[in-house]
Amino acid sequence: MLPARNVALLVCGLALSGLTGETLVSRAGAQSPQKTPRAALAAKKNAAEPFGYTAAFEGELARIGQISPQQFAERYAPKAAYLPRIAWDPATAQFWERLQADPTDARVNPQRRPWGRPYDFRLNDQELTLFKQNGFVVSERMGDQDFAGTFYRIYARDLPVLISADALLHAWHRSYDAMFEEIEAAFLAQSLLDILAAMAQSLPEAQRDYGNGVLADCVTDADFFLAVARSLLAGQAVKTYLGQRPSRPVPIKSFTLSSCSDGNDLWISPSSRCAATTSTPNASSTTFRP
């Protein structure tokens, strides 16, 4: 992780490099022969679209016009003749009875391995009908949170484990999740703390400029809002920068503000109100003491 000073120097260096490159290009353009506006526009378009995809798309759009999805389906209807079902019964495949065996049967785990109760892979009537019709079935009922859980279930039943391409891609993208989590915790969280602290430090100046006008209440409200945000991020109560206290005593010894969510919106509210309005667990909470 680069220190903040190194990041700032890197940004300044990139900015200076961009300005230098822009100056060189401008000088080169000034020394080159003047082009007509149409030629300059064509050259710019060709440079941006070296493969000509945009021109081809615009030509097709001009020929076909704007059509609805229904018109698209009618114009480009599939010509393949699909079979209503597969021509053989997949339930007659070799080792099918091992997949559909009762997990309590002693033959499923003859060595009595201490892996817990073997998973039940037996299809229900609806799943079996679709399996015999299409040759495959996707059972949401047997789903798991990740590929590893499903692989373990199959392995524990002594069945062949197929490592598919999407399982490898899933593991690859898990590294992205871990990387983003580390960036948020190690860099973005501190940046957010710095931003909120800088905003709070500017409140006294804002109070001097607007404290006697119509925006006086807005300044004090902003002081409270920033204190709540800083408290939730710090995990403990942070005093307001203007030294404000509630205008009336709090009737309880302490209260907790939590970030509440109903799946669509996120808001800040006392925990008791969160529990009354949503069943979603609170993302974070901070206790304030008067």
Rosetta blueprint (number, residue, H / E / L):
1 M L
2 L L
3 P L
4 A H
5 R H
6 N H
7 V H
8 A H
9 L H
10 L H
11 V H
12 C H
13 G H
14 L H
15 A H
16 L H
17 S H
18 G H
19 L H
20 T H
21 G H
22 E H
23 T H
24 L H
25 V H
26 S H
27 R H
28 A H
29 G H
30 A H
31 Q H
32 S L
33 P L
34 Q L
35 K L
36 T L
37 P H
38 R H
39 A H
40 A H
41 L H
42 A H
43 A H
44 K H
45 K H
46 N H
47 A H
48 A H
49 E L
50 P L
51 F L
52 G L
53 Y H
54 T H
55 A H
56 A H
57 F H
58 E H
59 G H
60 E H
61 L H
62 A H
63 R H
64 I H
65 G L
66 Q L
67 I L
68 S L
69 P H
70 Q H
71 Q H
72 F H
73 A H
74 E H
75 R H
76 Y L
77 A L
78 P L
79 K L
80 A L
81 A L
82 Y L
83 L L
84 P L
85 R L
86 I L
87 A L
88 W L
89 D L
90 P H
91 A H
92 T H
93 A L
94 Q L
95 F L
96 W H
97 E H
98 R H
99 L H
100 Q L
101 A L
102 D L
103 P L
104 T L
105 D L
106 A L
107 R L
108 V L
109 N L
110 P L
111 Q L
112 R L
113 R L
114 P L
115 W L
116 G L
117 R L
118 P L
119 Y L
120 D L
121 F L
122 R L
123 L L
124 N L
125 D H
126 Q H
127 E H
128 L H
129 T H
130 L H
131 F H
132 K H
133 Q H
134 N H
135 G L
136 F L
137 V L
138 V L
139 S L
140 E H
141 R H
142 M H
143 G L
144 D L
145 Q L
146 D L
147 F H
148 A H
149 G H
150 T H
151 F H
152 Y H
153 R H
154 I H
155 Y H
156 A H
157 R L
158 D L
159 L L
160 P L
161 V L
162 L L
163 I L
164 S L
165 A H
166 D H
167 A H
168 L H
169 L H
170 H H
171 A H
172 W H
173 H H
174 R H
175 S H
176 Y H
177 D H
178 A H
179 M H
180 F H
181 E H
182 E H
183 I H
184 E H
185 A H
186 A H
187 F H
188 L H
189 A H
190 Q H
191 S H
192 L H
193 L H
194 D H
195 I H
196 L H
197 A H
198 A H
199 M H
200 A H
201 Q H
202 S L
203 L H
204 P H
205 E H
206 A H
207 Q H
208 R H
209 D H
210 Y H
211 G L
212 N L
213 G L
214 V L
215 L L
216 A H
217 D H
218 C H
219 V H
220 T H
221 D H
222 A H
223 D H
224 F H
225 F H
226 L H
227 A H
228 V H
229 A H
230 R H
231 S H
232 L H
233 L H
234 A H
235 G L
236 Q L
237 A L
238 V L
239 K L
240 T L
241 Y L
242 L L
243 G L
244 Q L
245 R L
246 P L
247 S L
248 R L
249 P L
250 V L
251 P L
252 I L
253 K L
254 S L
255 F E
256 T E
257 L E
258 S E
259 S E
260 C E
261 S E
262 D L
263 G L
264 N L
265 D L
266 L E
267 W E
268 I E
269 S E
270 P E
271 S H
272 S H
273 R H
274 C H
275 A H
276 A H
277 T H
278 T L
279 S L
280 T L
281 P L
282 N L
283 A L
284 S L
285 S E
286 T E
287 T E
288 F E
289 R L
290 P L
